[in-house]
């Protein structure tokens, strides 16, 4: 759990590869006039559940929380992303985006037809995400 102090600004980046099973939960609690930018990027080769929550309580006026999630899924992977914004006052704002990317069978076939292996495909995606 991240706890911002009054008048604080934080940029937080979380990234990684998931090969087995991952349950990932994070919370970002704001105080008055705090600002957070959270970037979560995962490449999933197995299964993952990603829950991230930005909390801006009533007494945390003039705060801002931004959450961006990017999940890249391999051929046989599964993932669930749940971004949560809990903003409890009218002077603050929270934003989020969540993108799950999975190549279609046709896209993978086309790239393999060009001579690119499955490993090379995901290595290229990995290098562009991270």
N, C-alpha and C positions, 0 to 999 in steps of 0.2 A: 504494500500500500504506500502510495506517495501522498505526503501531506504538505501542501504548499503553505508557506508563511504569508503573513500580510505583506502586500506589495512585492511578492516574489514572481519571478518568471522562470519557467523551466521548459527545456526541450528534451524530450525523452525518446530514445530510439531502442526498440526491442526487436531482435531478428534472430532467426535460426532455421534449422532444418529439422523436420519431424520424420523419424524413420519407423517408430513403433506407434504407441498410443500416447497422446498428450492431452491433458486437461489443463488449460491455461486460464487463470483468473487474475485480473488486476483491477485495483481501485485507485482513483486519483481524487483526493479530497481537497477542496479549495477553501481558502480563507479570504478575507476582504482584499479586493484589488489584486488578486493573484491571477496568473496566466499560465496555462500549460498547453504545450503542443506535443502530442503523443503519436509516434509512428510505430506501428507494429507490422512486421513483414516476415512471413513464414513460407517456406517451401515444404509441402507435405507429401511424403512418400508413403505414409501409413494412414492413421486416422487422428483427427484433432478436433477439439472443441475449444473455442477461444471466446471468452466472455470478458469484456472490458467495460468499466463503468467510470464515468466522470460525475462527481458529486459536487454540486454547488449549493450549499445550504442557504437558508433565509438570511443569515447574518453575513454572508460572503458577498456583499454588494460589489458591483462593478468588476466582476471577475469574468474570465473567459476560458473555456476549455475546448480544445480541438482534438479529435481522435481520428486517425487515419489507419485503416487496416487493409493490408494487401496479402491475400493468401493465394499461392500458386499450387495447384494440385497436379500430381503426376498421373499417369495413365490409370492406375488402380487405387488411387487414394480417395479418402472421403474427409470432408471438413465441414464444420459448422461455425459461423462467426456471429456473435451477438454483441453489437455495440449498444451501450445503455447510456443515456443522458438523463441525469436527475438534477434539473435546474429549478430551484425553489424560490427565486425572487425575480422581479421584473427588470432589474438593472444589469443583470448578467446574461451571458449567452453561452450556449454550447453547440458545437457542430460535430458531425461525424460523417465519415464515408467508409464503406466496406466493400471491397472488391474481391470476389473469388474468381480466379482464372483457371480454366482447364481447357487444354487443347482438344479439339474434336478429333475423332478417328480419322476423318478426311485430312485435317491439317497435319497430323502425325504421319499418315501415309504419304502425303505430298513431300514432306521434309525428308522422310526416309528414301523416297524415290530420287531425291536430289543427292543422296549419298550421305546424309547426316544420320548418325546412330541415335537411338533413344537417349543414351547417356549424354551425347553431345547436345541434343536438343535441350535437355534440362540444365546442362552446364551453361548454355547460352542464356537461358531464361534466368538462371540463378545470378549470373554476372550482371544482367540488366536490372534485376530487382535490388541486389545489394550493392 
